[in-house]
Amino acid sequence: MTSATDPSTPPAAAPAPSLNLGVIGNCAYSAMVDTRARIVWCCLPRFDGDPVFNALIDPSEQAGAWSIEIDSFSHSEQSYEPNTAILRTRLYDTRGHAVEVTDFAPRFFNRDRMFRPLTLMRRVRPLVGAPRITVRLRPRFDWGREAPVVTQGSHHVRFSGSQQTLRLTSDVPLSYLLSETAFVADRPIHFILGPDETLAGGVAETVSLFEQQTVDYWRNWSRALSLPLEWQDAVIRAAITLKMSLFEDTGAIVAAMTTSIPEAMGSGRNWDYRYCWLRDAFFVVRALNSLSEVATMEEYLRWLSNVVQRSRDGHVQPLYGIGLEERLTETTLDHLGGYRGSGPVRVGNQAYEHFQHDVYGNIVLGAAQAFHDHRLLRRAGLVEFHALEAVGEQALLLYDRPDAGMWELRTRARIHTSSALMSWAACDRLAKIAGPLGLSERHAYWRGHANTIRERILRESWSDTRQAFAESFGGRELDASVLLMVEVGFIDPNDPRFISTVDALEKSLCDGPYMRRYEAPDDFGKPETAFNICTFWRIDALARIGRKQQAREIFEAMLAVRNHVGLLSEDTHPITGEMWGNYPQTYSMVGLINGAVRLSAPWDSVI
């Protein structure tokens, strides 16, 4: 037995942590691979589990990572196999020798159901010459506090911890692997890391077969998307990323796959986003629906139905664990240095305790299409409508009461315009559902309440001083979330009040193409970085009010700040263009899809 944290040779200097990461996943787990083919983040057995590879947030030498290192490294290239979640990284040395590392999480149909094992597969293939490589596989457990006990079998290595055990099956010489000895990669070598189970077939044949079937799955999935004419590659990549954010076991959708990537260096705005926010999930479902991908919505509605049915006294939390966990107690892990040494590292999220009244509108909005879409395997009906009515009653009860708001302010409660807006949306959509169901009395009931809420928002959120809709009733401070007024159909985009609001927001919240969330200081001061979804809301608003050329220029600027594989995090620094915040952020990828759909030239312009 040996310890995985006591190698015989030191690793080459690792690149500084960044969000230039490729993401692989199969709707059960995900992993992140840097540009040097180093897996720096992977939580098992699910998105919110223990990160067995945690180098992204642990700058110490004991960090968990899995690297494939080429001697005398020169440069690398990284890209996805087109229209798939298969990631390929090419490493070159100073002599021109090269290897290609392929990473993927198997996902395909098998025996009439989806096969998505908790298994990470890698293949290393020599491309040019006789490259020498070193494999350093160093998982950690219990958030890096526990080094595994390592035991060797005939063709496998077992990494055992107190809570889980991983098995690596490989055709690489295990002596080289365990001693971290450099060797010549003169043939393809294969790795399968997953549960402590015996592999049924040969490792090379299994990796090859699973890769081809996974490629076929993703290509067929992408092929079924209804795409805009322009920016198709960007939209496909965003859609695949959103699909990978689905935890298919329950139907939950994570807001992001990481925790504690700060919104700006040293800001303290480090949060755990590996949970399901009803707000974020609604926007994911809506974006994929716009591409005619409704299966994710069907899975999510299964999860959402459980949330609604178990709510106590009508109260619904803004977020839940992906297994419907209610308590997500927030703790700080002081033994971890954090991303680029910018802690703290947090697990859990205190927002589960918040009262965020927009949640009720997000529930109804997320479910509304199920009553109208004839493609669904199971359309919603009277039973589901009556369950949603209970949600609507909560929206009615709370729309004009103070809450933490959609930005989850921890020390300040107001009657937020965005919360009242989503309460209006709940009533409006319930009225629109009641009509086709033949419930004329319920249609009138919900339409009347929607009109009442609308009148109050128009009256009490308007600031004569700012000539804009403010972030709260009777307030004067500005907030980008009021741009959602047009997206949910609350106001005509050509209404002079909305156009004036767009102008005021541009003056107060924008740094060039980028838009911040709000202007007032919060618990941590004033935000330093731009919040990407707000920039996309701005793009949508500009297009709707007729400023399409300006919207296209800002959209192109956002495309330019994506990383090398086309992904976005939560925030963008307005000066450096660098990505900050948790990654990949579903909100941001949603905005990319919505912007492309809104701005693209029509197909009939070329065919």
N, C-alpha and C positions, 0 to 999 in steps of 0.2 A: 504494500500500500504506500502511496505517496500523496502529498498534498498538491492540489492544482495551483496553489499560490507560492510554490517554492521551486520555480523552474531552474534548470541548470544553466540556461543562457538568458541574458537580459533581452527584452524586446527592443526592436528599433524604436526610435522616438516616434510616438504616435502624433498624428496631426492634432492641432488644437480643436476642441469641440466646436462644431458648427451645425447649422440646420441644412447643410448641403448633404442630405441623406436620401437615399432611396428607401422606399417602404414596400415590404411584401406582407401578404396576409391572405387569409382564407375565410374570413367571417367567423373565426373562432379565436384567433390570436393574430398578432402582427409582430414584425421585427424591422429594425432600421439598420441600414448598411451605409457606412460612409464611403467616400470616394476612393479609399484605399482597401476596400473589400473587408472592412472591419465591422462586425456586428456589435453595435454599441448600445442597443436597447431592445429588449424583448421580455415581455411579461408573460408568465405562465402560471396556471393553466388558462388564463383568460386576460383580457385587456387590463383589468384592474388588479391583476395578481402581482406576485413577487417578481421584480425584474431580475431574471437570472443573468442577463447582460445589462449592466447599469452604467457603463463608462460615460454615457452622455451626461450624467449628473454627478459622477464621482471622479474628481480629478486625481485621485490617489493611485499609487502603483498597484493597489489591491483591487482595483475596479474589475468588474466582470466584463469580459469581451471575448470575441472570437475573431482572430485575425488570420488572414492569409498574406504573408509578407514575402515580397520578392527581394532578393539580394540586390544591393546597389540601385535602389528605386530611383526612377527618373520621373515618370509621370503616369497618369491614369486617365481612363475614359469610362464613363458610366452612362448607361441608358437602359430603358425598358425594351424588351421585345415588343414591337408595335401592337397596340390594342390588347395588351395582356398585363398581368401583374408579375411577370417573370423579369428579374433584374439581372443585367450582365455588367460586370466590371472588368475592365482590361488593365492589367498592370504591366508596365514596361520598365526594364532596367537600363542602365547607361550604355550597355553594349547592344541594345536593340532587341534583346530577347523579351518574350512576352508570354503571359498566361491570361486566360479568361476565366473568371469566377462567375458561375451562374447560381443565383439564389431564388428560391421560391417556396411557397407554402402550398401543398397540394390541395386542389379543389376541383372536383368533377363529380358527375353523376355515376353512381355505382349501385347496381341492384335496386333501381328505381328510387333512390334517395341520394341526397347530397353527401359526398364523402369529403370531410374536412378535418383530417386528423391533426392532433397537436404535435406535428412533426415538421421540422425544418430541414430542407434538403439543399445541399450545396454540391456543385461539381466544379473541379478545377481542370482546365484543359490547356495544354501547351499550344501556343499559337506560332511562335517564332523561336528558333534556336533551342538552347538547352537551359531554360531558366531554373535557377535554384530558389526554392521557396522554404519558408518555415511556417508551420501551422501552430498557432497558440490558442488552444481552447481552454478558457478559464472562466467557467460559470461560477456564480456566487449565489448564495441563498440568504433569506431573511434580510433583504435590503442591504446586501453586501457584508453583513456581519458574520456570516457563516461560510467558511471554506468547505467544499465538499470532500468527502472521503472518496478516493479514486481507486478503483479496482479494475484489473484487466482480465478480459476473457479471450477466447480464441480469435475472434474478429470484432470484438467490441470493447468499449471502455464504459464503466459505470461510474456516475457522479452522484453520490448519495448524500442527502442532507436530512435534517430532522423532519422536514415537512414533505419533501418530494425527492424523487430519484430520476435522473435522466440517463439515458443510454445512447452512446454514440456507436453506430455501426459503420464501418469504413473498410475500404480496400487499400488504404494507405498503410505503410508499415507502422504498426502501433509503437514500436520502439522509438521511431522518429517523432511521433506525436507526443508521447509521454515525456520524452527528454527535450522536446522542442529543438530538435536538430535540423539544420538545413539539409535539403536533399534536392536532387535534380528531378524536376517534374517532366519525365520523358514519356508519360502516357496519361490519359484522363484518370483522375481519382475522384471518389465519390464519398459523400458524408450524409448520414441520416441521423439527426438528433431528435429524440422524442421520448415518449414513455419507456419505462423499463420493460420492454416486450421483445420477444424473439422475432426477428425478421423472417417472414415466410419464404421469400425468394432471395436471389442474389442481389447484392447492394447496387451494382452497376445497372443491372436490368431493371430493378425497381425504380431507381432514380430516373432512368431514361423513359420508362413507361409512364410514370407519374408526371414527368415534365410534359410529355406530349399530350397527355389527357388534360392537364391543366391549361396548356396553351390553347387547346381546342375549346375548352370551356369558356375562357375569357374572350377569345375571338368570336365565338358564337354569341356571347352575351353582348359584346360591343356592336356586333353586326345588327342586332335587333334595335339599337337605339335610333330614335328619330332626331337627327342632328341638324343644326343650322348649317348653312352653306359655308360660312366663314369660320375660321379658328377650330376646325374639327378636331385636330390632334389635341389641342388644349382642352376641349370639352370632353373628349374621351378619357383623357388622363384624370380630369377632375371627377368624372362619373365613376371610374374604377376605384378611385380613392374613397369616394363616398360609400360605394358598395362595400369596400373593405372595412369601413367603420361600423358596419352592422354586426351585432353579436347575434348570429342567427339562431342560437339555442333558445333565446327568449324573445327576440325581435327588438331588443334595445339598440340604440344607436349612440355611440360615444361621441362626445363633443370634440375630442382629440385623443391621440394615442399616448400622450406623455403627461408627466406631471412636472411642475416647478420650473419650466422654462420661463424666465422672467420676461415681463413686458418691456423692460429696459434694464440695462446693467445697473445693479445695485438698487433697484426700485423697491424691492420687497414685494412686488406684485407677482408672486410665485404661487400658482394654484394648481390643483389636481383636477384635470379635465377628463379623466378616464371613466366618466359616468354618463348617464343619459339625462340631459336637460330636455324637458318637453318642448321648450322654445326652439332650441337648435334642431331637434329631431324633426319638428314640423317643417322647418325650412329645407332640411335635407330631402324629406319626402316630396315636398313641392318641387324642388329642382329636378329630381329624378323623374317625377311625373311629367314634367315639361318635355322630357326626352322619351316619353312613352315607356318608361321602366316603372311598372307598378308593383312588381313583386316585393320590392323593399317596403312599400307602403303596406302591403298585406301582412308582411311579417311584423312591422311596427304596430299596426292596429291590434294585433294579437297581444302585444305587450301593453299597449295603451288601455285596452279593455280591462286588463288586470289592475292597472293603476286606478282606473275609475271605480271599479267594483270594490276595491279594498279601502277607498278613501273614508276617513272617519269624519262624521259630521259635515261632509262636503268638502273639507279642507284637502287640498292637493299640494304636495311639495313641488318646488320648481325642478327638482332633480331627484333621481333614485339611482341606486346601484343597478348594474346591468342584469342582476338576478333579482330585481325588485327589492333590494335591501333599502330600508328606510333610514336607518342610522348610519351616517357617513362621517363619523366623528373625526374632526380634523386634528392631526398631530404633526409635530415637527421632528424630523430626523436629524439631530445635531451632529451625528457622526459622518454625514455626507456633506461634502463641500458645495455641491450644487453645480449647475451649468456654468462653466468658465469660472468657478469659484464664487458665483453670485447666488448664495442661498437666500432664504432657507429652502430646504426640501420638505414639501408637505405631502401627507397622505390623508385622504378624506377631504371633505369640503364642507365648511360650516354653512354654506348657502342652503343646505337641506333644512335648516331651522328657520329660514327666512319666510316671510309672507311676501310673495311676488304675485300680484293680482292679475298680471297678464297671462298667467299660466292657464286660466280657464278658457280664454280665447284661443290659445295655442292648441288646447285639446280639441275644441270643436273644429278649428280650422284643419287640424291634422286628420280628422275623421270625415270631414264633409264630402270629399270626393267619393267615398265608399257608398254613398247614397245615390250617386248619379252615374257612376261609371259601369257600363254594361259588360266590360271585359273581365271584371273581377270574378274569381271563382265563387266568392261568397259576398254578395252585395249586402249592405246594411239595410235594416228594416225598422219596424215599429219598436222592437225590443231595444235596439241600439239607440233609437231616437229618444226614447223615454230615459235611458241612462244618461244621454247627453243633456237632456233637459235639466237634470239635477246639477250638472256642471254649469249650465246657463244661469240657474238660480243663484249659484255662488257668485258668478260674475255680476249679476244684478245687485246682490247684497253688498259687494265690496268695491265696486268700480270707483266710488268717490271717497274711499278711505285711504289713509296714508299707507304706503308700503315701501319696501326696499328698492323697488323698480327693477327693470330688466338688467341694469348694470350692477345689481347686487351690492348696493351701498350698505356698509356695515354699521354705520353710526348716524345715518340721516334718513328719516322717513318723510315722504311727501305724497301728495296725490299726484302721481306721475301721469303725464299725458299718455305715454305709451301703454300704461296699464289700463287706463280708461278706454283707449283706442281698441285694445284687444278684447275688452269686455263688450264694447259695441260690436266687434266682429263676431263674438259668440252669439249674440242675439240676432244679428243680421243673418248669419249662416243657418241658425235654427229656423228662422222664418223661411228661408229659401229651401230648407229640407222639408218643412211641414207642408208646403204647397203641393209638391209632387206626390206626397204620401196621402193627399186628400184630407188633411187635417186643417180645415179652414179656420177653426177657432184658435188653434195653436199658432197658425200663421199670423193671425191678427194680433195675438198676444205678444209674440216675439217681435213683430214689426213695430208695434207701439213702443215697446221698451227700447228697441234700437234707435228709434227716432228721438226718444227722450234723452238717451245718453249722447247722441250726436249733437243735439242742441246745446247740452251743457259743455261738451268739449269745445265746440266752436266759440262759445261765449266765454268760458273761464280759462281756456288755455291760450287765447289770443292776447298778445302783449302789444298794446298801442305804442308803447315806448320803443320796442324793438321792431315793430312791424313784422312780427313773426309769431308762429305758434311756439310757446315756451315749453320747457320740460315738465312743468307742473301747473296745476290749477292756481291762478293768481300769481304765478312766478314771472320772472323776466330773463332767467338764464336759458341758454340755448343748448339743445341736445339733438344729435343726429337722428335719434330714433323717431322723431316726428315725420321723417321722410317716408316712413311706412304707411302714412295716411293714404298715399296713392296706391301702394302695392296691395293693400287689403280692400281697396275700393271705397274708402271713406269719403274722399273728396275728389272732385274733378281736377286733374293736373293743371288745367288752364284757369282754375280759380285764382284771381289776383292775390288772395291771401297765401295760397301755396307757393306761387311764384316768388312772392316777397319773402317767404320763409326760406326758400332755396337761396336767394341772394344773401340774406342775413347769415345763413349758416356758412356760406362760402367765405364771407368776410371774417367770420369769427373763429371757425373751426378748421379751415383748410390751410395746409402748407403745400403750395403747389398743387399737384394732383391728389395729394393724400388728405384724408379727413380724420380728425380726432372724434372721440365719442361725445364729449361735452366740454364746456368751458369752465365750469365751477370746480375748484379744488375738491378732492374727495378725501378719504381716510389717509391717503398716501401723498397728498399734494396734487399738483396738476399733472395730467398724463403727458408723457414725453414723446411717445410714439403714436403713429396713426393706427387706427383700428380698421383692418382691411374691409370688414363687411360694411362699415360706414361709407368707405370710398365707393363700394359697389352700389350702395343705396343712392349715393349721389349720382352715379352714372345712370342708374335707372330713372331717377327723377329728371335729370337733364334731358334724357331721351324723350321722356313723356311730355315735357313742356316745349319740345321742339328744338332743343339745342343739341342735336344729334352729333354734329361734328365735334363739339367740345367733349361730349360723352365718349366718342370714339378715341379721341386723343388721350383721355384719362384711362380708358380701358387698355389701350396699348401700353401706357406707362405701367399699369399693374401687371400686364403680361411680362414686361421686361424685368420686374423684380421677383418673379418666380425663380426657384432654384433651377439647377441644370436638368432636372428631370420633370420640371413643370409643376412643382408643388408649392403651396404657400402655407405659412404659419399664421398666427393670429394677428401679428402687428408688423408694421414696416417703419423703420426709422426714416424720418422725412429728409434727412441730410445724407446719410450713407446709403440708404436703400436696403440696409441689412434687415434680415428677418429676425423677429423676436416673438416671444410668446409660444404657447404650446403648439405642437406640430404633429401631423398636418391638421390644420384647423378646418373642421367641416364647414363652418360659417364662410370661410374664405373661398373654399372650393365651390360652395353654393353660389356665391357672388360671381365667380368666374363663369359658371354655366348660365346664370340669369343674364349677365351682361352680354354674352355671346348671342343668346337667343333673342334678346331685345334689339341688338344693334346689327345683326347680320343682314346682309342683302338676301332677298328671297331666292329660293331655288329657281323659280320661274324666270329669273333674270339671266340664267345661263343655259336653261334647257327648254 
